[in-house]
Amino acid sequence: MIYLDNASTTKIFESVNKKIFELNNEFFYNPSALYKPATDTAKILESAREELAKNMCTTAEHIIFTSGATEANNMAIFGFATGKKDAEYIFSTGEHPSVFNVAETLKMQNKIVRYTDISNNGIVDEEKFKNLINQNTHFVSIIHVSNETGAINDIKKLCQIAHQKNPNIIFHADGTQAFGKIYVDVKDLDVDCYTISAHKFHGPKGVGALYVKNPDKIKAIMFGGGQQKGKRSGTENVSGYVGMAMASTIAVKNIQSNYAQILALKDYIKQEITHNCTDFKFNDAKNNSPYILSVSFKGLRGEVLLHQLEEQGVLVGVGSACSSKKQNNRVLENMGVSKDYLLGSVRISFSCQNTPSEIKIATQSLIEQYKILKEKMSK
C-alpha cells in the first residue's frame, strides 16, 4: 500500500513507537503521586517538555501539553476569550474545522466574529486583513500552513500588522501542518500562542501542545486536579508526550533534507499530471509547503477517484479528514474554485517515508484512473 494522505496522519517513527512501549512498561506511574517511581516519571515528563520547547525555539514554561491540535486550538481561543461586549475576534476563511467551528460557536454566543478572506492561491489577503484590525480587535487566529492546499501564510508579517495597529491583540497560529515540516521559531514569529499535533510529524495520536507566550494570562478550560500549573488538568500521558518530543527532535533535525526530498516528489507528480491530463488545476501558491498537493479535475468526482486509486493500492485524501464526509470543501470554495472543478478535488500529501519509486507507481495509477474516468464521461 502506498500511503499519500500524510496531512491526515503520519505513520509513527519506529524508534518512537519502541520508546512509548518501554515507557508504558517501566514508567506507567502517575507523575502526580509522591513516591519515587512517580517522581522519576514526573522528571521524564518535564524533560520531554524541555525537549519539545527547544525544538520550537522556546523554553519549557511556555508549553502546555494537550490531547492534540483540536484541544490546543480550543484552549487558545476560549482561554483568551473576554467578557467585553465590544471585543472582536478575527479568523481566516481558510481555517481548519477545529478553529473555524470554534469561531462559529463564538458567533452563537453573540461574540463579534469577523472573517478575513483568502486569495485564489489560498493565502490570507494581507490588505483585507489589515483593514479588519481595529482597537476593539481582541483575538486573531490564522493557520500557518493550510491543511487543504499547503499554502503558507506569512505569520510573522501578519502578526506584525496586527500588533502595529493594536498592541493588545492576542495572536494565535495553528501550526499543525507546519511544525516539523518547515522551520518554526515561535519567538521569531512573535505569536502569543501556537498549536502543534504529534501525529502530523510521525509522533503518536492523541497528543499535542500549545505554546503560550504569557501562560499566566491564559484561562483554563479544563478543570480537575490542577496539573500543568492549573492550565490543563488531567493525568498526563507521559509516554505520549515523550513520544511527541522524540518525534519532534527527529523531524526538526532532518527538516532541510526532508524538505528537498519531498519537493522533488511533489514536482514529479505535478509534471506528470501536466503532461498527461487536461482540464485540471493545482490549488497552490508560490509560497507553498511541498508536503501537500491539492489538484482539481474538471467534471470528475474526487471521491470516486480516491476509491479507484485505493483499489490500485494507493491512498490519497479529498481534503481535511475532519470534514471529508461533507459534500463541499469550504477552503477551496473560498479560494474561488468553481463547482465543476471543486467536486473533482483530491489532496495528495507526502512524508519523509515516501520513496521516489512508490511515487512513480502512484502517479502512474493516478493518470491511468483519471483517463478511465474521462473515457467513461465521454460515453
C-alpha distance (Angstrom), angle and dihedral (degrees) to the residues before:
residue distance angle dihedral
M1 . . .
I2 3.81 . .
Y3 3.79 109.0 .
L4 3.82 116.4 -152.0
D5 3.80 102.1 157.6
N6 3.79 97.0 89.2
A7 3.81 93.8 137.5
S8 3.80 84.6 67.5
T9 3.80 94.6 50.1
T10 3.79 138.7 -36.5
K11 3.78 131.4 -132.0
I12 3.78 109.9 -100.9
F13 3.80 116.3 -109.2
E14 3.81 110.2 -101.5
S15 3.81 92.5 -128.9
V16 3.81 90.2 51.2
N17 3.79 91.7 49.4
K18 3.80 89.9 51.4
K19 3.81 91.9 49.5
I20 3.80 92.2 50.3
F21 3.81 90.5 51.2
E22 3.81 91.3 50.7
L23 3.80 93.2 48.9
N24 3.79 93.1 48.3
N25 3.79 88.3 56.0
E26 3.80 100.7 40.1
F27 3.83 105.6 26.4
F28 3.79 104.3 31.8
Y29 3.81 91.7 132.6
N30 3.78 124.9 122.7
P31 3.83 104.7 -102.4
S32 3.81 90.2 -144.4
A33 3.81 93.9 61.4
L34 3.82 119.4 101.6
Y35 3.81 105.2 -131.0
K36 3.80 120.8 97.4
P37 3.86 99.6 -102.7
A38 3.81 87.5 54.5
T39 3.80 94.7 46.7
D40 3.82 88.4 48.6
T41 3.81 87.5 53.1
A42 3.80 89.6 50.4
K43 3.81 89.6 53.8
I44 3.81 90.2 52.6
L45 3.80 89.0 51.0
E46 3.79 93.0 51.6
S47 3.81 91.4 46.8
A48 3.80 87.6 56.0
R49 3.80 90.0 51.1
E50 3.81 90.0 51.7
E51 3.81 92.1 48.0
L52 3.80 93.3 49.9
A53 3.81 91.8 45.0
K54 3.79 91.0 52.8
N55 3.81 90.2 52.8
M56 3.81 89.4 52.8
C57 3.84 90.6 47.5
T58 3.79 95.5 -112.9
T59 3.80 139.1 90.2
A60 3.80 132.4 -91.9
E61 3.81 98.6 -103.3
H62 3.82 89.0 66.5
I63 3.82 95.6 57.1
I64 3.80 123.3 90.5
F65 3.80 115.0 -173.5
T66 3.82 115.6 -135.9
S67 3.80 140.4 174.4
G68 3.80 90.5 -99.5
A69 3.78 143.8 -59.8
T70 3.80 95.8 -51.9
E71 3.78 92.3 58.7
A72 3.81 92.2 41.4
N73 3.81 91.7 51.9
N74 3.80 91.5 47.4
M75 3.80 90.1 46.9
A76 3.80 92.0 52.4
I77 3.80 95.0 48.4
F78 3.80 100.6 39.2
G79 3.79 93.1 33.4
F80 3.79 90.7 61.2
A81 3.82 96.4 35.7
T82 3.78 115.1 127.7
G83 3.77 134.3 -152.3
K84 3.80 93.1 -134.3
K85 3.79 107.7 122.4
D86 3.80 95.0 -146.1
A87 3.83 94.6 49.3
E88 3.81 113.3 123.2
Y89 3.80 128.9 -150.9
I90 3.81 122.9 -156.3
F91 3.81 126.1 -159.5
S92 3.78 132.0 166.9
T93 3.78 120.8 -115.0
G94 3.81 87.2 -124.6
E95 3.80 97.3 66.2
H96 3.80 125.9 130.3
P97 3.84 114.1 -105.4
S98 3.82 90.4 -105.0
V99 3.81 87.3 66.8
F100 3.81 102.6 26.7
N101 3.81 94.2 51.8
V102 3.81 90.5 48.7
A103 3.80 87.7 53.7
E104 3.80 89.2 52.2
T105 3.82 89.0 49.9
L106 3.81 89.9 53.3
K107 3.80 88.6 53.9
M108 3.80 89.9 53.4
Q109 3.81 87.1 52.7
N110 3.81 87.9 57.2
K111 3.80 94.5 -107.2
I112 3.80 118.1 148.6
V113 3.81 104.7 -107.2
R114 3.79 124.0 179.8
Y115 3.80 128.4 -175.0
T116 3.77 124.4 -144.9
D117 3.80 115.9 -148.3
I118 3.78 128.2 -116.1
S119 3.79 119.2 -140.5
N120 3.79 125.3 -122.5
N121 3.80 89.3 -86.5
G122 3.81 92.4 57.0
I123 3.82 98.0 -107.8
V124 3.80 124.0 124.0
D125 3.79 111.8 -97.1
E126 3.82 99.7 -117.7
E127 3.80 96.4 -159.3
K128 3.80 93.5 50.9
F129 3.80 89.1 45.5
K130 3.79 91.3 52.0
N131 3.81 91.2 50.8
L132 3.80 91.2 55.1
I133 3.81 94.2 56.2
N134 3.80 116.7 95.4
Q135 3.81 140.4 148.1
N136 3.81 91.1 -79.8
T137 3.80 93.9 55.1
H138 3.79 105.6 116.1
F139 3.80 105.9 167.6
V140 3.81 136.9 19.9
S141 3.81 127.8 -172.3
I142 3.81 121.3 -173.5
I143 3.80 125.8 171.0
H144 3.82 112.9 -120.3
V145 3.82 97.7 -151.2
S146 3.79 119.9 13.6
N147 3.78 113.0 -116.3
E148 3.81 88.5 -151.0
T149 3.81 103.4 47.4
G150 3.81 108.4 5.4
A151 3.82 91.8 -118.1
I152 3.81 109.2 161.9
N153 3.78 117.0 -138.6
D154 3.80 117.4 -150.7
I155 3.79 93.8 -118.6
K156 3.79 94.3 175.5
K157 3.80 92.0 55.0
L158 3.81 94.1 43.1
C159 3.79 89.7 49.6
Q160 3.80 90.4 50.9
I161 3.81 90.9 49.6
A162 3.79 91.0 51.5
H163 3.79 96.5 45.9
Q164 3.80 93.7 44.5
K165 3.80 89.8 58.7
N166 3.81 95.0 37.8
P167 3.84 119.7 9.0
N168 3.83 91.5 -167.1
I169 3.81 95.7 64.1
I170 3.80 117.6 120.8
F171 3.81 105.8 -136.0
H172 3.81 118.6 -160.0
A173 3.79 127.3 -176.7
D174 3.79 125.6 -165.3
G175 3.80 101.6 -138.7
T176 3.80 96.8 174.9
Q177 3.83 94.7 121.9
A178 3.80 94.1 33.9
F179 3.79 109.6 52.2
G180 3.80 113.2 88.1
K181 3.82 91.2 14.0
I182 3.79 104.3 60.0
Y183 3.80 126.9 22.9
V184 3.80 111.5 -82.3
D185 3.81 124.4 -171.8
V186 3.80 107.9 170.0
K187 3.80 92.5 -166.3
D188 3.78 92.4 53.2
L189 3.81 91.5 46.7
D190 3.83 86.5 52.5
V191 3.80 91.9 -146.8
D192 3.79 120.7 157.9
C193 3.80 92.7 -137.6
Y194 3.80 136.9 5.6
T195 3.80 131.4 -168.5
I196 3.81 128.8 -142.3
S197 3.82 134.3 174.0
A198 3.81 124.6 -155.0
H199 3.80 99.6 -144.8
K200 3.81 91.1 61.8
F201 3.83 91.3 65.6
H202 3.82 101.3 39.4
G203 3.79 96.8 -81.8
P204 3.82 127.0 121.5
K205 3.80 125.0 -69.3
G206 3.78 120.0 -109.6
V207 3.81 97.5 40.7
G208 3.78 132.1 93.6
A209 3.77 140.9 139.0
L210 3.77 143.2 -130.5
Y211 3.79 120.8 -144.6
V212 3.81 111.1 -148.5
K213 3.80 120.7 -172.1
N214 3.82 92.9 -157.7
P215 3.82 105.9 25.1
D216 3.81 92.6 177.3
K217 3.82 89.2 66.4
I218 3.81 98.7 54.6
K219 3.79 117.8 91.3
A220 3.80 121.0 -136.4
I221 3.80 116.0 -111.1
M222 3.84 94.7 -173.7
F223 3.80 120.7 57.2
G224 3.75 132.7 -163.2
G225 3.77 135.0 87.7
G226 3.79 96.1 6.0
Q227 3.81 98.4 -115.2
Q228 3.82 119.7 167.7
K229 3.81 91.3 32.8
G230 3.78 90.4 -54.9
K231 3.80 93.7 -62.1
R232 3.80 96.3 107.1
S233 3.79 118.1 13.3
G234 3.79 122.0 -157.3
T235 3.80 135.1 86.9
E236 3.79 106.6 -71.6
N237 3.79 122.3 -113.0
V238 3.80 93.0 -127.1
S239 3.80 98.7 179.8
G240 3.82 91.1 45.1
Y241 3.79 93.5 51.5
V242 3.80 92.0 46.0
G243 3.81 87.9 50.1
M244 3.80 90.7 50.8
A245 3.81 92.2 49.9
M246 3.81 91.5 47.3
A247 3.83 92.4 48.5
S248 3.81 90.2 48.1
T249 3.81 90.8 54.9
I250 3.80 92.0 51.3
A251 3.81 92.6 46.0
V252 3.81 96.1 46.2
K253 3.82 92.7 45.0
N254 3.82 90.9 56.0
I255 3.79 98.5 34.2
Q256 3.82 97.4 116.6
S257 3.80 97.5 44.4
N258 3.80 91.6 44.0
Y259 3.82 91.0 49.6
A260 3.81 92.1 54.5
Q261 3.80 92.3 45.2
I262 3.80 93.9 49.7
L263 3.81 93.1 44.4
A264 3.81 89.8 56.6
L265 3.81 91.3 51.2
K266 3.79 92.4 48.6
D267 3.81 92.8 47.1
Y268 3.82 90.0 51.5
I269 3.80 93.0 54.3
K270 3.81 92.2 45.6
Q271 3.80 91.8 50.9
E272 3.80 92.9 48.8
I273 3.81 92.9 48.1
T274 3.80 90.1 48.2
H275 3.82 92.3 51.6
N276 3.82 97.3 42.7
C277 3.81 108.3 30.9
T278 3.79 136.9 60.6
D279 3.80 134.0 -160.5
F280 3.80 96.9 32.4
K281 3.79 137.5 119.1
F282 3.78 133.8 -156.8
N283 3.78 111.8 -131.9
D284 3.77 99.0 -146.4
A285 3.78 144.8 111.6
K286 3.78 135.0 -129.4
N287 3.80 87.7 -107.1
N288 3.79 99.8 50.1
S289 3.78 136.3 147.8
P290 3.81 110.4 -111.4
Y291 3.80 88.8 -142.3
I292 3.82 94.6 76.0
L293 3.81 130.7 51.1
S294 3.80 119.1 -178.5
V295 3.79 115.6 -170.1
S296 3.81 129.3 175.2
F297 3.81 122.5 -156.2
K298 3.79 114.2 -156.5
G299 3.78 114.8 -118.2
L300 3.82 96.0 2.7
R301 3.79 129.5 108.5
G302 3.78 113.1 -119.7
E303 3.78 92.7 -153.1
V304 3.81 91.9 53.9
L305 3.80 90.5 49.9
L306 3.81 89.5 48.2
H307 3.80 92.7 55.3
Q308 3.81 93.5 44.3
L309 3.79 89.3 53.1
E310 3.79 89.7 47.5
E311 3.81 89.0 57.7
Q312 3.81 86.8 55.2
G313 3.80 91.7 51.8
V314 3.80 97.3 -101.3
L315 3.81 121.8 121.4
V316 3.81 120.4 -158.3
G317 3.80 133.0 154.4
V318 3.78 137.3 -124.9
G319 3.80 94.1 -141.4
S320 3.79 138.0 -64.0
A321 3.81 110.9 7.6
C322 3.82 86.6 -142.6
S323 3.81 90.7 65.4
S324 3.83 103.8 19.8
K325 3.82 93.3 117.2
K326 3.79 91.5 62.2
Q327 3.79 119.1 95.8
N328 3.78 96.9 -132.4
N329 3.79 134.0 53.5
R330 3.78 107.9 -135.7
V331 3.81 95.8 -166.1
L332 3.80 95.7 49.8
E333 3.79 90.0 45.1
N334 3.80 89.9 53.7
M335 3.80 88.2 51.3
G336 3.79 88.3 58.6
V337 3.81 98.2 -108.8
S338 3.81 105.8 162.5
K339 3.80 120.3 -122.9
D340 3.82 95.3 -111.0
Y341 3.81 88.1 60.8
L342 3.81 96.9 31.7
L343 3.80 95.9 67.2
G344 3.80 90.7 51.7
S345 3.80 95.8 56.8
V346 3.78 124.3 128.0
R347 3.79 130.0 176.8
I348 3.81 119.1 -140.4
S349 3.80 112.1 -168.2
F350 3.77 127.3 -176.9
S351 3.78 140.7 -154.3
C352 3.79 136.7 -166.9
Q353 3.81 87.0 -100.1
N354 3.81 93.1 66.6
T355 3.81 115.8 100.0
P356 3.83 130.7 -151.0
S357 3.81 91.5 -117.6
E358 3.79 94.5 56.0
I359 3.81 91.1 44.1
K360 3.81 88.9 56.4
I361 3.81 90.4 51.3
A362 3.80 92.1 46.3
T363 3.80 92.5 48.2
Q364 3.79 91.4 49.9
S365 3.81 90.1 51.0
L366 3.80 91.4 48.1
I367 3.79 93.0 52.6
E368 3.81 92.7 44.8
Q369 3.81 93.1 50.8
Y370 3.80 90.6 44.9
K371 3.82 90.3 55.3
I372 3.81 92.0 47.0
L373 3.80 90.9 52.9
K374 3.81 92.5 45.6
E375 3.79 90.5 51.1
K376 3.81 91.2 51.3
M377 3.78 89.6 50.7
S378 3.81 92.2 53.5
K379 3.81 93.5 55.9
